[in-house]
Amino acid sequence: MTNMTNTAQTTQSLVNQDNCQINQISLSEGIDTIEIIHSRCKAIVSLYAGHVLSWQPTSQREVFWLSEATKYAQGSAIRGGIPLCWPWFGPKVGEVNHGFTRTSIWQLADVSSNDDGVSLILTFAGESLAKTWPYRFKLTQTLFFGDVFKQTLKIDNLGEQAFEHSGALHSYFHVSQPEQACVPNLTNIPYYDKLTDSERCTRLIDCRGPKDRVYKSNEALALLDYGFNRKLVISTKGTQDWVLWNPGQEVASSMSDIHPRGEQHFVCLEAGFTKPLTLAAGQSYEVSQKIAIQAI
Ligand SMILES: O=P(O)(O)OC[C@H]1O[C@@H](O)[C@H](O)[C@@H](O)[C@@H]1O
């Protein structure tokens, strides 16, 4: 968060209790963050992009990786945390990679806390926000930060025609080293390998990059980290696949928003529905993930 602290800030207190402080911090360029300090955890969420930046349960290491070189500026995607990819996953000619949601401003609709943690509700609605995607929609993101983390994205089609959409909860998990991290549940699961444009099924030994794979599984999985001696147990609803991505050293060093050697400390495990689904007029669709931490 080093490059956030240099920008002009004003702070508004939203909750001020013995076990919980929640502040809304306005950075320059119209970017606001919600900072949570609770007896169970600390967390930061950006209203720009509706983006979780940080979650650190008390007595644990940070769970999400966030680039020290990312920009906090309108029009730029934030590198790290949990970008929300929607209404499409991946590239689209003439449009922003992974959809406009991650470069749009969200509203804070509700904040609440109890002894277990903090819940936030964020919303983002619009119509015709992309040349190739002229539909009317509302997104409602519900977040819970405590000993566990829960995230639900509800998508409402508010228009009068069906639309196609795809997306992902694109989590960047903080790991000791990709070489020390593995996901046993993905071993022997068939995947589409974006790097070779081929369907494959190989043993997954560790998470070192370059890897860019769409696994055909939506089963709960565990990201084991033998350097940090912890296991992140991730379960989902409403998704179709898991995307495993780490750019590797060569590609990362050409990306201006990844700090030097930054790729040595994250593994992206994205809860996705990467193949387009049809959402009828007036209908809604939900994707969610829950993350718990266990020692190994
Ligand atoms: O640079 P972006 O748009 O944030 O995308 C990062 C990566 O996101 C992953 O989801 C994709 O599978 C990769 O192909 C892509 O490189």
Ligand as a Chemical Component Dictionary entry (heavy atoms), coordinates in Angstrom:
data_LIG
# 
_chem_comp.id                   LIG 
_chem_comp.type                 NON-POLYMER 
_chem_comp.pdbx_formal_charge   0 
_chem_comp.three_letter_code    LIG 
# 
loop_
_chem_comp_atom.comp_id 
_chem_comp_atom.atom_id 
_chem_comp_atom.alt_atom_id 
_chem_comp_atom.type_symbol 
_chem_comp_atom.charge 
_chem_comp_atom.model_Cartn_x 
_chem_comp_atom.model_Cartn_y 
_chem_comp_atom.model_Cartn_z 
_chem_comp_atom.pdbx_ordinal 
LIG O1 O1 O 0 -3.537 -8.157  -16.995 1  
LIG P1 P1 P 0 -4.951 -8.519  -16.621 2  
LIG O2 O2 O 0 -5.975 -7.985  -17.574 3  
LIG O3 O3 O 0 -5.244 -8.146  -15.201 4  
LIG O4 O4 O 0 -5.057 -10.095 -16.730 5  
LIG C1 C1 C 0 -4.219 -10.889 -15.947 6  
LIG C2 C2 C 0 -4.436 -12.369 -16.259 7  
LIG O5 O5 O 0 -5.722 -12.721 -15.791 8  
LIG C3 C3 C 0 -5.991 -14.118 -15.892 9  
LIG O6 O6 O 0 -7.294 -14.326 -15.434 10 
LIG C4 C4 C 0 -5.914 -14.566 -17.309 11 
LIG O7 O7 O 0 -6.124 -15.977 -17.392 12 
LIG C5 C5 C 0 -4.554 -14.196 -17.896 13 
LIG O8 O8 O 0 -4.519 -14.546 -19.285 14 
LIG C6 C6 C 0 -4.298 -12.709 -17.735 15 
LIG O9 O9 O 0 -3.016 -12.404 -18.191 16 
# 
loop_
_chem_comp_bond.comp_id 
_chem_comp_bond.atom_id_1 
_chem_comp_bond.atom_id_2 
_chem_comp_bond.value_order 
_chem_comp_bond.pdbx_ordinal 
LIG O1 P1 DOUB 1  
LIG P1 O2 SING 2  
LIG P1 O3 SING 3  
LIG P1 O4 SING 4  
LIG O4 C1 SING 5  
LIG C1 C2 SING 6  
LIG C2 O5 SING 7  
LIG C2 C6 SING 8  
LIG O5 C3 SING 9  
LIG C3 O6 SING 10 
LIG C3 C4 SING 11 
LIG C4 O7 SING 12 
LIG C4 C5 SING 13 
LIG C5 O8 SING 14 
LIG C5 C6 SING 15 
LIG C6 O9 SING 16 
# 
